[in-house]
């Protein structure tokens, strides 16, 4: 049975004693990122347990979990101008998706 979008959760759980957080997710973009981080940092990012229905569960350092302030339009515009002045271009997503 397929899960609805509403049922496809991402849950991040940690406590004050341990140094790791558990990340359970159905989100494909986050799954790819966790797999990439696990390959790059196998001693820090590890699969936690087998899951079902397309979900994954990883242990990550708690310091990797953050909640950030949303970008204001003023800040977004200032960053855009700064990037254009420095001639910084966003990565070509089509190349990345071909390699994955």
N, C-alpha and C positions, 0 to 999 in steps of 0.2 A: 504494500500500500504506500502510495506516494504522499509525502507530507506537504501541506499547504505552505505558502510563503510565510504565513503567520507562525506556523509551527517550526519553521527552520530557524532556530535560535542561535545566538552567540552568547555564551555565558562565560564571564571571567570571574574567577573565584580565588580569593586568597585570605590568609589570616595574618595576624600581627606577629606570630612567632616564626613562621617559615619564610624563607627567602625567595620562594617560587610562587607563581600563580598558575592556576589551571585554566586553560583556554579551550572551551568546547565550542565548535562552530560548524555550521553548514555553509557559510559564506565562501564561495569559490575563490574570490580574490584573497581573502585572509588565509584560506587553506594553502594556496600557492606560496604566499609569503612565509607561512610557518614552515612549510617543507623546505623552501630556499634557506631560511635561517637555520633549520636543523642540519642541513648539509654544510653550511658555512661555519656553524658553531655547535658541533655535535656534543660538546661538553656542557653547553648551557641551555640549548633548546632541544627538548626530547619528546618523542611521542609518549603519551602517558598510558593509554590503554586502547584496545580496539573498540571502535564504535560501529554503528550500523546506519543504514539509510543515507550514506554519503557524508556523514559527520566525521570530524577528527577531534582528537583531544591531545593537547600538548602541554608540557610543563615549560614555563618560561621564567626568567628572572623577573621579580616584581618590579624592578626599576624600568623594565620595558613597557609596563602598563602606565598610561597617562591619560588624563582628561585635560584637554586644552581649551582655552578661551576661543570662542568663534572669531573668525576674521571680521573686522568691521569693513564696510565699503571703503572708508578712507584709507585703512591700512592696506587693503587689497590693491587699491589704485596706486598707492605709494610704492608697494612692492613691484607692481607691474612696470611702473616707470623706471624704477631702479634696475630691473632685469633687462628692459629694452635698452637702457643706456649702456649697460655692461654687455649687451648682445648675447644674453643668456637665452637659449631656446629650450622649450620643454622636450623631453625625450620622445623619439618617434615610436609611438605605441604599436604601430603595425609591425615593426621589426621585432619587438619583444614578443608579440603574440605568435609570430611565425616560428620563433625559437622554442616556444613552450609546447 
